[in-house]
Amino acid sequence: MSRKRRILFTIFLIILLFLSILYSLTAGSISVSIKQFVSDLGDKESFVRRIVWDLRLPRIIVGLFVGMCLAVSGAILQGVMKNPLADPGIIGVTSGAGLAATVIMVLYPDRMYVLPLAAFLGAFLTAMLVYLLAWQDGTSIVRMMLVGIAVNAFLGAIMSLIMILHSDKVQAVLPWLSGGISGVSWVHVEMIVYYAVFALALAFFSIKSIRMLMLGDEVAALLGQRVERSRFFLIFVSALLAGIAVSVAGLVGFVGLIVPHIIRLLAGNDYRYLLPLSCLGGGILVVFADAAARSWFDPIELPVGILLSFLGGPFFLYLVFKGGAKHAHR
């Protein structure tokens, strides 16, 4: 794709993000027109202002960061593993964060303030476990994928065991396991924003390393890249991003799989463009999907994770059976 087309595509995504935010602000069980929103914005006692400012705006900001973190995490893993089917959820990173968060919510509910740290540590330790188990005089991409799938299943079993043993506390955990950002407030925005900005900045500074690894380990080493160190650092950044997202949104799946793959097909595989465009695309997908999940099924509010799973499952099958992987790295 030419530079001009990429610029136009970027502008299109920015416009789409703006429209998604506008739709999320106005849509819901109580519809708010743009005119109402503008006229009542300055009135602190206005019912419309309280709906938009106290309920919808923090939800949009959290959804934006969750989508960005998951999409960039997926894009990094796909680059490191040179496989468009790599995803934080598929190789167990998200499950590690989910298990750590489940332990806090079920066994230590009075220590919820450590939830973001616990989710990150769970994601990071799982990523390192997969990395170490796949190590045999170096890491193999195939081994990492297979080990990740096995670890994912094992952690899921532990999570299920905890919920069975503490069935009286399951109701508090189930909405979180479904993946959703209902009920978030400005407290959650403050909880995620600094971590997310830091992790995304690390990801963007890592673009050169990803591009080197995409050339293959031998070529990257000849060009002066410390392959294993770079791979370790990139997996660390991916785990950090996934842990941040899971800590506030629960197990939201498929964003890290769908978004980078679509961006790759439309804008090419150059990570100078792929990573920032995936960042935009992830924000668009989660913000729009969350608005749809809480407005299209009224009076029921569907967790955004369930809606994304309905979209992501068929898309994953499309990648597997229709040769999506063949087109990903052209």
WORA-V316556 format. One record per residue. N is the residue number from 0. BURIAL is 1 if it has 16 or more other ideal C-beta (glycine too) atoms within 10 Angstrom, else 0. Layout:
BEGIN
n:burial
N:BURIAL
N:BURIAL
END
This chain:
BEGIN
n:burial
0:0
1:0
2:0
3:0
4:0
5:1
6:0
7:0
8:1
9:0
10:0
11:0
12:1
13:0
14:0
15:1
16:1
17:0
18:0
19:1
20:1
21:0
22:0
23:1
24:1
25:1
26:1
27:1
28:0
29:0
30:0
31:1
32:0
33:0
34:0
35:1
36:1
37:0
38:0
39:1
40:0
41:0
42:0
43:0
44:0
45:1
46:0
47:1
48:1
49:0
50:1
51:1
52:1
53:0
54:1
55:1
56:1
57:1
58:1
59:1
60:1
61:1
62:1
63:1
64:1
65:1
66:1
67:1
68:1
69:1
70:1
71:1
72:1
73:1
74:1
75:1
76:1
77:1
78:1
79:1
80:1
81:0
82:1
83:1
84:1
85:1
86:1
87:1
88:1
89:1
90:1
91:1
92:1
93:1
94:1
95:1
96:1
97:1
98:1
99:1
100:1
101:1
102:0
103:1
104:1
105:1
106:0
107:0
108:0
109:0
110:0
111:0
112:0
113:0
114:1
115:1
116:0
117:1
118:1
119:1
120:1
121:1
122:1
123:1
124:1
125:1
126:1
127:0
128:1
129:1
130:1
131:0
132:1
133:1
134:0
135:0
136:0
137:0
138:1
139:0
140:0
141:0
142:0
143:1
144:1
145:0
146:1
147:1
148:0
149:0
150:1
151:1
152:0
153:0
154:1
155:0
156:0
157:0
158:1
159:0
160:0
161:1
162:1
163:0
164:0
165:0
166:0
167:0
168:0
169:0
170:0
171:0
172:1
173:0
174:0
175:1
176:1
177:1
178:1
179:1
180:1
181:0
182:0
183:1
184:0
185:0
186:0
187:1
188:1
189:0
190:1
191:1
192:0
193:0
194:1
195:1
196:0
197:0
198:1
199:1
200:0
201:1
202:1
203:0
204:0
205:1
206:1
207:0
208:1
209:1
210:1
211:1
212:1
213:1
214:0
215:0
216:1
217:0
218:0
219:1
220:0
221:0
222:0
223:0
224:1
225:0
226:1
227:0
228:0
229:1
230:1
231:0
232:0
233:1
234:1
235:1
236:1
237:1
238:1
239:1
240:1
241:1
242:1
243:1
244:1
245:1
246:1
247:1
248:1
249:1
250:1
251:1
252:1
253:1
254:1
255:1
256:1
257:1
258:1
259:1
260:1
261:1
262:1
263:1
264:0
265:0
266:1
267:1
268:1
269:0
270:1
271:0
272:1
273:1
274:1
275:1
276:1
277:1
278:1
279:1
280:1
281:1
282:1
283:1
284:1
285:1
286:1
287:1
288:1
289:1
290:1
291:1
292:1
293:1
294:1
295:0
296:0
297:0
298:0
299:0
300:1
301:1
302:1
303:1
304:1
305:0
306:1
307:1
308:1
309:0
310:0
311:1
312:0
313:0
314:1
315:1
316:0
317:0
318:1
319:0
320:0
321:0
322:0
323:1
324:0
325:0
326:0
327:1
328:0
329:0
END
